[in-house]
Amino acid sequence: MTDKEKSSASPFDHSDIDDAIHGRLRLGIMAYLSAVSPAIFGEIKEKVNATDGNLSTHLRKLEDAGYVEIEKRFEGRRPQTRVHLTKSGRSAWLAYLDRLRHLLDAAE
């Protein structure tokens, strides 16, 4: 039986939920970036209520997964970090939402 067949055999199978997205802070980051991309680091920090270090750690995990791209540049003389949701990040986000919908539908 393939992984896809296993998932369809049990609507409550959680094994194909993307762990890179599923963490609470990463979930918030992905949700925000799906609506506003690119976003400035400080803006994301404020929206998801994170510390600098915590946000940096979780952005690195999303970057390692290929879901976000980090761009460092200067605005005038001030450094600015912009975070872009990648094409594969958007696809992963939509797949994540679809899987959650299936789980919720099965629970009704």
N, C-alpha and C positions, 0 to 999 in steps of 0.2 A: 504494500500500500504506500503510495507517495505521500509526502507531507501535505500536499493540497487535498488529497482524499481524506487524510486523517482529520484536517480542519473541517471539511464539510461533513464528516461523519459525526462530529460533536460540535455543536455551535458554541459550546462553552470552553473549547480548547483555547488556551491563552498563549500557547507556545510560539505563535507567530506574531505576537505583539513586539514591536521594535523597542528593544531595551535602550537604545541610544536616545530615543525620544521620550520614553515612558517615565523617566525621572521627573519629579514635580517641577523643578526649576527649568529643566530642558523642555518640558511640555509647554510651560509658559513662554519661553523664548521662541520656540517654533510657532506657537499660536500667534505671537506678536509679529514675528517676521513674515508670516504668511499674509498678513494684512499690510505691513509696512516694511518694505525692503528696498533699499538698504536702510538700516537704522544705526544711529550713533550709539556707541557703547554706553554713555551716560544716560541716554534716553531709555535704553533697554533696562539698565540697572534700576532706574526709577520705576518703570512699568511693572517689572517682575519682583521688585522689592528685594534686591540682592546686594551683597557687598561686592566690592571690586574683585577680591580674590575668589569668591565663590562663583561670580559670573564668569571670570576668566577661565576657571577650571571647567565649567560646564560648556562654555563656548569651545574650548579646546577639544572636548569629547565630541561635540557636534562637527567640528572641523575635521577631526580624525575620521569620522564616519562619512565625510564628504558632503554633509548637509548644509554647511555654511562656509563662506569664504570671508576671511578677515582681511581688511584693507587698512593699512596704516598710512596716514598722509598728514599734511599740515594745512591748516586753515589760517592763513597769515603766518604768524610765528608759533601758533599753538598746535600741538600734536592732536590728531583726531583719529579715532578708530571707528571704522564703519564695518558693519556686519551685513553681508548679503546672504540671502537664502539661495542656494544653488538649485539648478534644475532637478538634480537627483534628490535634493532636500525637499523640494515641493512635492515630488512624486512620493517620497517616503512619508511625508506628512499626510497626503491624501489617502495613501494605503493604510496608515495608522488610524485615521478617522473612520475609514470604511470598516476596518476590523472591529473597532469599538462599537460601531453601529450594529454590526452583526451580533456582538455579545449582548448589547442592550435589547435588540429585537428578540433575541432568544429568551431573555428574562421576562418579557411581558406576557 
